[in-house]
């Protein structure tokens, strides 16, 4: 059995999400979804390998965007190319503006139920990037994409980290060609990006 298959990740039944109100794309109604999903009695930890193939469950994924406004007022986003490492194989060779990953049972053991989501998000950030700047943080909304194989089994929670300086560096080899890029340039080449990035950039910056 592979390491991926053995990892136990946080999921909620897709039916629970639908009862709260199904949407396609981006939704800014954080209060309607975020806490109710995390607090659901039907949330559980299940083998990641099986969950990647089972659209009857949604894996909850923190998706963090680093935003920098330069002295001239131009908005830039941390932007990178997904390499060939241990990440989601179906997203390789795509550009992305989001950093994050799964919440695991290990996060629950470390933080307990009340803080498991934040523990998982900060662990993922620590594994993937080096943040050498102060920042303010906000919860912008949720992402759902039932039109792709990856999207059907994931539900993204979009966080905006407004950084004081553009000093965020990749820690993983899977994060290649990383830099802060003007939003205008990202918008001009969105077809090169993973679907979640396309959706969130259009929703928040289009």
N, C-alpha and C positions, 0 to 999 in steps of 0.2 A: 504493500500500500504506500502511495506517495505521501510526501510531507503535506502537499496541498490537500489531499483527501482526508488526512488525519486532523487538520486544523478545524476546530469547532468555531463557527462564526455566528454572530447575532443575526437572526432573521425574524420576520413577522409574516404570518400568512398573507398572501396577496389579497385575500378576501377582507381582512381587517383594514388594509389600505383602501380598498374599494368602498367599504362602508363609511369611511370618513369622507370620501368624495374622490372618485378617480379623476385624474387629469393627465394630459399628455403634454410633455415639455416642462416648462418652469412654472412654479407657483410660489408666490410670496407670502402665502397665508401660513406663516410659521406656527402660530398658536393652534391652528386647526389640526395640524398633523404631528408636529415634533414630539411634544410631551405625551400625547395620547398613544403614539406608536411605541415609544420607549416604555411607557407604563403598562402596556397591554399585558394581560395575563397570558396571552397566547404567544408572546415573544419567547424565543428559545435559542439555544445554541445547537447547531447541526453541522455535519461534515461539509466542509466547503466544496469538495469535489462533487458531491451529490447535488448541492444547492446551485452550482453553476449550470446545472442541466434541468432544474425543476422550477418552472415559472409559477407554480402554486405558492412559492415563497419569495419574499423580497429581502435581499441582504441590505442592511443599512450601512451606507458608506459616507463618511465625512469627505467633503470635496472642498478643499481650501484654496482660495485665490489670494495671491499676494498682490496688492495694488499700491503703486507709488505715484505720487503727483510731484513732478519736478518743479524747480523754482519758476519756470515759465507757465506753469499751470497744466502742462500736458500730462495725461494719465497713461501710465505704463503698467503692464501686467507681467508677472513672472511667467515665462513661456519656455517650453522644452520639448524635446523629441523623445518619445518613448523608445528605449533601446531594446535589446534582445535578452534582457536578464530575466529575473524571476517573476515579473509582473504578469498582468493579464495578457495572454498570448494574442487574443483577438484584437488588442489595441496597439500592438507593436507597429512601429514605423509611422505612427500618427503623432501629430503635435498635440500638446495639451496645455491648458492654463490652470489645471486643477491638481492638487497634491492631496493624497489621503489613501485610505484603504479600509480594510475590514475591521470590525470590532470583534475581538476573540474572547473565548472563555477565559483565557489567561488574564485579560483585562478585568474581568469580573472577579477573579481570585485576588487581584491586586487592589482593586478599588471598591468592590461591592456594587450592588445594583444601582444605587443612587448616582454614582460617579463613573459608571463603567463606560459610558459613551465618551465623556471627555478624556478619560484615561486612555482609551483606544485611539482617539484622534491625536492626542499629544504624543503618544508612542509612535504612531505612524509618521508624524512630522519629524520626530527625532531620528527615525530610521532613514528618512528620505532626503532631508535637507538640513542645512546649517543656517540658522537665523541669527545673524550678527547685528541686529538692529531692534530697537523697540517698536512696538506696534499697538494699535487698538483693534479690537475684534468685534465683529457683528455677525449675526445669523441672518442671511439674506433670503433664504427660501429653500425649496426642495426641487429635485430633478427627477422626472420619470420619463422613460423612453421605451414604450412597448413596441417600437418599430424595428428594433435590432435584437439579436440574440443576447448580447451583453446586457442591454437595457432591460429586457424582460425579467431578469432575475436580480436586478439591483434597484435601489432607491437612494438617490443622492441627497445629502444635506449640505447646502452651500453656505460656506463661511467666507467672509471677507476679512482679511488681515490688512489693514492700512499701515504700511511700514514707513518709518521715519526716513530711512535711506534705502536704496536699492541693493542691499547687502544680504541677499539670500543665495546660498550656494548649494549645488547638488552634493549629496553624500553617497548616493547609490549610482552605480554605473548605468542603471536603467534610465536615469535622468540625464539625457545627453543634450548638447548644444543649448544649454540653459542660459537665459538672459532676461532682462526686463525689456519688453518690447512695447512700443506705442500701440494703444488700442486701435488706432486707425489702421495700422499695418496688419494687425490680427484680423480685423474685419475684412480687409482686402483679400486675405488668403484663407478664409474659413474652411474652404473645401479640403484643406490639408489637415484639419483638426479632427479629433475624435468627436463623436456626436454630442456628448455631454458638454464639451467646450463650445461647440457651435451654438447649442441651445442657450447656455448661460451668458455667453458674450452678446448674443443678439438681444436677450431679455434685459440685461443690465447695462449694456453699453451701446447697443445698436441705435 
